[in-house]
Amino acid sequence: MKKDLLKIFGQKIRKLRMRMNLSQEALAEKAFVHRTYIGMIERAEKNITLSNIEKIAKALNVSISELFKGIDE
């Protein structure tokens, strides 16, 4: 179950990142995280913290709640 949630969340991050035409490195710069961290999130290899969720949401110009829309479906 945990892995499924991470996988779906990572897919959502990737979708939003691609919509903005950002590379993983560019998103990482905007979010003030390491470039490999974004890839690890997108591949469901990392359990992201709330503070980093907030950073990524800001970098993607979306609300935190937007990152979770549709995840429980």
Secondary structure, DSSP 8 states (H G I E B T S, - for coil): -HHHHHHHHHHHHHHHHHHTT--HHHHHHHHTS-HHHHHHHHTT-S---HHHHHHHHHHTT--HHHHHTTTT-
